[in-house]
Amino acid sequence: MKESDIRNREIHNRYLELVRADADRFFQDRSSFTAVPCPACGSAESSGQFEKQGFTYQECAACETLYNSPRPPFAGLAAFYGESPSTRFWVNEFFMPMVEPRREKIFRPRAEFIGNRFPDLAQARIGDIGAGFGIFLEELGKLWPQADIRAIEPSVDMAEIIRKKGFPVIQAMVEEVPPADGGFDLLTSFELFEHLHDPGAFLLKVHGLLKPEGCLFMTTLNGLGFDIQAFWERSKSISPPHHLNFFNPSSIGILMERCGFELVEASTPGELDWDIVESAWLNEGIDPGRFFRTVARHGSAQGKKDLQAWVKGNGFSSHMRVIGRKRG
C-alpha cells in the first residue's frame, strides 16, 4: 500500500492549510489554555520540544510520550470540531472522494483482523466509538451478521447516516454515554485517541461500559514512529489542535494499567512510514536527513521494503494498534 492509495497529497496539504487558519481563528485567546502533566504516566517532568501553530509540545522525561501542554479547554476543542470550515472540507473534499479505496485498504482489513482475533464475539455486543460514516460497521456486519453492532457517534449528521444503514446509534460523546447503555463485549476506536483532551478519562469511561473481561481495540499514533521521528515538528501527523497526544508502545501500556486494563497488545503494524518519508522528500523537499535522502536516491526497492518491515516489526511504525482487556 502507498500513501497515495488512501489520500490525495494536494487535497491533504490544502486541508492542513485550512486547519492552520482555523486554529488561529478559534484559539486566538490562549488565556484559557492549561498546563497538563504527562497523559500517560502522570509525571510533571518534561522538556519542551517545539511550538507549532501556537501549540507547545512537551516530551515526558519518564516515558517519552509527546504531548501538547498547555492545551485548549474541552469546550474550545468541541467548538473547533463542530464548526470549523476545515472539518467540513475534510468530510467533503478529503474523505468522501476516497471512501471506496479506504474501505478496501483500511476498513475491510480492519474488520477482518477483528473477526480473526476475536472469533468468539461473532454474536456479541460491539460498539464503535466515533463511528463516522459507519463504513467499519458495514464491513464488520458482513462478517458478523448476528452480532449486536452499535455506533457511538455524537454528530447529528453522521448518526443519521449510520441509522439509515441499519445500525443502532448512541448519539453522544462516549464520555456522555449513560451506564445503562453499557455491557459491551468489545469497543473499538480508530484514529481518535490522539485527539482527546483527556485520554485517561476516556479510558475510564470505556472501562465502565465494558463487561468484565471485555476488550478495547483501538488504533492511534506512535510518537516514536519512524516518520514522526524523522520529521518531528515538520511532521504532518503533528497538526494541532487535532493531534494532542502521541503515546508509544510502552507508555500506552502504562496508561492502560492505570485505568484498569490489562495490556494485551501494543504493536505497530503500519505499512506507510517509509513511503511517507520518501514522498515528502521527493515531492515536497521536506528533508529527512542525509542518510534517508541517500536511501531514497540509491536504495533498492527490496531494500526499502526491508526497511519498512524492520520499522513495522520493531515498534517504530507511527501507526499503533492497541488491545486492552478490562480486568475482571
C-alpha positions in Angstrom: 0.0 0.0 0.0 1.1 3.6 -0.8 0.1 6.8 0.8 -1.5 7.9 -2.5 -3.8 4.9 -2.2 -5.7 6.4 0.7 -5.2 10.2 0.4 -4.6 12.8 -2.3 -1.5 14.8 -1.4 -2.7 18.1 -2.8 -6.0 17.9 -1.0 -4.3 16.8 2.2 -2.0 19.8 2.1 -4.9 22.1 1.4 -6.7 20.6 4.4 -3.7 21.3 6.6 -3.6 24.9 5.4 -7.3 25.3 6.4 -6.6 23.7 9.8 -3.8 26.3 10.4 -6.2 29.1 9.6 -9.0 27.6 11.8 -6.6 27.2 14.7 -5.7 30.8 14.5 -9.3 31.8 14.4 -10.7 29.5 17.1 -7.8 29.8 19.5 -6.7 33.5 19.3 -7.1 33.8 23.1 -4.7 31.4 24.7 -5.5 32.5 28.3 -7.8 29.5 28.8 -5.0 27.1 27.9 -3.9 25.0 30.9 -0.7 23.1 31.6 -1.2 19.3 32.0 1.1 16.5 33.2 2.0 13.6 31.0 -1.2 12.0 29.9 0.4 8.5 30.1 2.3 8.2 33.4 1.2 11.5 35.1 4.7 12.8 35.5 5.2 16.6 35.7 8.8 16.3 34.5 9.0 17.1 30.8 11.1 19.0 28.3 9.8 21.4 25.7 10.3 20.1 22.2 8.8 22.7 19.8 6.0 25.1 19.2 3.7 24.5 16.2 0.9 26.9 15.1 1.0 28.3 18.6 0.7 25.0 20.4 3.6 23.8 22.6 4.6 20.2 22.7 6.4 18.5 25.6 8.2 15.2 25.9 7.7 13.3 29.1 11.1 12.7 30.9 9.9 9.4 32.3 8.0 7.6 29.4 8.8 9.7 26.3 5.2 10.5 25.5 5.0 13.5 23.3 2.0 15.7 24.2 0.6 19.2 23.9 0.8 21.4 27.0 -0.6 23.9 27.8 -3.7 22.7 25.9 -7.0 24.3 25.0 -10.2 23.6 27.0 -12.5 20.8 26.1 -15.3 23.2 25.1 -12.9 25.0 22.7 -11.9 21.8 21.0 -15.6 20.8 20.7 -16.4 24.1 19.0 -13.5 23.7 16.7 -14.5 20.2 15.6 -18.2 21.1 15.2 -17.9 24.5 13.5 -14.6 24.9 11.6 -14.5 25.1 7.8 -11.6 22.7 7.8 -13.8 20.0 9.3 -16.3 20.3 6.5 -13.5 20.3 4.0 -12.2 17.1 5.4 -15.5 15.4 5.1 -16.5 16.7 1.7 -13.2 17.0 -0.2 -10.7 14.7 1.6 -12.6 11.8 3.0 -15.6 11.3 0.7 -13.7 11.1 -2.6 -11.6 8.3 -1.1 -14.3 6.3 0.6 -14.1 3.2 -1.5 -10.3 3.0 -1.6 -10.3 3.4 2.1 -12.9 0.8 2.5 -10.7 -1.7 0.6 -7.4 -0.7 2.1 -8.3 0.2 5.7 -11.9 -0.7 6.9 -12.3 -4.1 5.4 -8.8 -5.4 6.5 -9.5 -3.9 9.9 -12.8 -5.8 10.2 -11.2 -9.0 9.0 -8.5 -8.7 11.6 -11.0 -8.2 14.4 -13.0 -11.2 13.1 -9.9 -13.4 13.2 -8.7 -12.0 16.5 -12.0 -12.3 18.4 -13.8 -15.2 16.8 -15.9 -15.8 20.0 -17.5 -12.4 19.7 -19.4 -13.2 16.4 -22.7 -12.9 18.3 -21.6 -10.4 20.9 -22.3 -6.7 21.6 -19.9 -4.5 19.8 -19.6 -0.7 19.8 -17.6 1.6 17.6 -16.7 4.9 19.2 -16.7 7.8 16.8 -18.2 5.7 14.0 -18.3 8.4 11.4 -20.0 7.2 8.2 -20.3 3.7 9.6 -18.1 2.1 7.0 -16.3 -0.1 9.5 -19.7 -1.2 10.9 -20.8 -2.2 7.5 -17.7 -4.3 6.9 -17.9 -6.0 10.4 -21.6 -6.6 9.9 -20.9 -8.6 6.8 -18.5 -10.8 8.8 -20.7 -11.0 11.9 -24.3 -10.7 10.8 -25.6 -12.0 14.1 -23.6 -9.6 16.3 -25.3 -6.6 18.0 -23.2 -3.9 16.4 -23.8 -0.3 17.5 -22.3 3.1 16.8 -21.4 5.7 19.5 -21.4 8.9 17.4 -22.0 12.5 18.6 -22.6 14.1 15.2 -26.2 14.5 14.3 -25.4 14.2 10.6 -23.2 11.1 11.0 -25.7 9.5 13.3 -28.5 9.8 10.8 -26.3 8.3 8.0 -25.5 5.3 10.2 -29.1 4.8 11.2 -30.1 4.7 7.5 -27.5 1.9 7.1 -29.5 -0.1 9.7 -27.3 0.2 12.8 -28.4 1.4 16.2 -26.8 4.7 17.3 -26.0 6.0 20.8 -25.8 9.7 19.8 -23.3 11.1 22.3 -19.7 11.6 23.1 -18.5 8.4 24.8 -17.9 10.4 28.0 -21.7 11.2 28.0 -23.0 7.6 27.4 -25.1 6.6 30.4 -24.2 3.4 32.3 -27.5 1.8 31.2 -26.1 1.7 27.7 -23.0 -0.3 28.8 -22.4 -4.0 28.7 -20.2 -4.2 25.6 -18.1 -7.2 24.9 -15.8 -5.2 22.6 -15.4 -1.4 22.0 -13.4 -0.1 19.1 -11.9 3.4 18.5 -9.9 4.3 15.4 -7.6 7.4 15.0 -9.4 9.1 17.9 -7.1 8.7 20.9 -4.6 11.3 19.7 -7.3 13.9 19.5 -8.6 13.6 23.1 -8.4 16.3 25.6 -8.2 13.8 28.5 -7.2 10.3 27.3 -7.3 8.9 30.9 -10.9 10.0 31.4 -11.8 8.4 28.1 -10.3 5.0 29.1 -12.0 5.1 32.5 -15.4 5.7 30.7 -14.7 2.8 28.3 -13.7 0.6 31.2 -17.1 1.3 32.8 -19.0 0.5 29.6 -17.3 -2.9 29.0 -18.3 -6.2 30.6 -15.8 -7.9 32.8 -13.0 -9.2 30.5 -14.4 -7.1 27.7 -11.8 -5.6 25.3 -11.0 -2.2 23.8 -9.4 -2.3 20.4 -8.0 0.9 19.1 -5.5 2.5 16.8 -3.6 5.7 17.4 -0.3 7.4 16.6 3.0 6.3 17.9 5.2 9.2 18.9 8.3 7.0 18.5 7.2 6.2 14.9 9.7 6.5 12.1 8.2 9.2 10.0 7.2 11.3 13.1 10.8 11.0 14.5 12.3 11.8 11.1 10.3 15.0 10.6 9.4 15.9 14.2 7.8 19.3 14.2 7.6 19.2 10.4 5.6 16.0 10.5 2.1 16.4 9.0 0.9 14.0 11.7 1.6 16.7 14.2 -1.2 19.1 13.3 -2.7 21.0 16.2 -5.3 21.3 17.5 -6.1 17.9 16.1 -3.3 15.7 17.4 -2.5 16.4 21.1 -1.2 13.1 22.3 1.5 10.8 20.9 1.8 7.8 23.1 4.2 4.9 22.3 4.0 1.1 22.8 5.4 1.4 26.3 3.6 4.5 27.6 0.2 3.4 26.3 0.6 0.3 28.5 1.3 2.5 31.5 -1.9 4.4 30.9 -3.9 1.2 30.3 -2.8 -0.3 33.6 -3.6 3.0 35.4 -7.2 2.8 34.1 -7.9 -0.8 35.0 -6.9 -2.6 31.8 -4.5 -5.4 31.1 -2.5 -4.6 28.0 -2.9 -7.4 25.6 -1.1 -5.9 22.6 0.6 -2.7 21.6 2.1 -3.3 18.2 2.9 -1.1 15.2 1.6 -2.8 12.0 1.9 0.2 9.8 3.0 0.0 6.1 3.4 3.6 5.1 6.2 5.0 7.1 9.0 4.8 4.5 6.6 5.8 1.7 5.6 8.9 3.7 9.2 9.9 4.4 10.4 9.3 0.8 7.4 11.0 -0.8 7.7 14.1 1.5 11.4 14.4 0.5 11.0 13.7 -3.3 7.8 15.6 -3.8 7.9 18.4 -1.2 11.5 18.8 -0.3 10.9 18.0 3.4 14.4 16.9 4.4 14.6 13.6 6.5 18.4 13.9 6.9 21.4 12.8 4.9 21.1 9.1 5.4 17.4 8.8 4.4 18.0 11.1 1.5 20.6 8.6 0.4 18.3 5.7 0.9 15.6 7.5 -1.2 18.1 8.0 -4.1 20.1 4.8 -4.0 18.2 2.2 -2.1 16.8 -0.7 -4.0 13.0 -1.4 -4.0 13.7 -4.5 -1.9 15.9 -2.6 0.5 13.1 -0.1 1.1 10.6 -2.9 1.7 13.1 -4.5 4.2 13.4 -1.1 5.9 9.6 -0.8 6.3 9.4 -4.4 7.5 12.0 -3.6 10.2 10.2 -0.4 11.2 6.9 -2.3 11.4 8.2 -5.3 13.3 10.3 -3.4 15.9 7.7 -1.0 17.3 8.7 2.0 15.2 5.8 2.5 12.8 3.8 5.6 13.5 0.6 3.5 13.2 -0.1 1.8 16.6 -2.6 -0.9 17.3 -3.6 -1.4 20.9 -5.8 -4.0 22.6 -6.7 -3.8 26.3 -8.8 -6.2 28.4 -10.8 -5.0 31.3 -9.6 -6.6 34.4 -12.4 -8.7 35.9 
